[in-house]
């Protein structure tokens, strides 16, 4: 098992291998399909992104409302295939490490290898357990999207598995 702390430099990102178990601590950022759509729209209109993804991790989750005394509600991974059309455009702009669940399409996999990106998976169905790794949560962008807003999460010992590595290896093959 490998322990990594964000931000993730290129050397660490490229060292991750398909099938490897990883424990993440530090800041990760949330965003699902609605946020990804806005990222791409902003990129088309402005030539840049409203958020710098370099050396950061984006987690595809739509957390439930927090309970009293907790920074976040359940925050399990969402199916990642919905982000594929957007991720293809965002990987060259710095989105190099993504966390979700499930397989990705061929175009995504090709762009992942081309941009030396990495796709990690979290175990679905354990959102309440994953929320216990979150020490703080604050909304950064798109508050009107509610659970799909972009949030900054401070996590300690967040467990993932490398699904696709930068070399094109996959746990799904």
Secondary structure, DSSP 8 states (H G I E B T S, - for coil): -EEEESS--HHHHHH--TT-EEEEEEEEEE--HHHHHHHHHHHHHHSS-SS--TT-EEE-B------TT-S-S---B-BGGGGHHHHHHHHTTT--EEEEBS---HHHHHHHHHTT-EEEE--TT-HHHHHTTEEEEEEEE-GGGGGGSEEEEEEEEEEEEEEE-TTS-BTT-
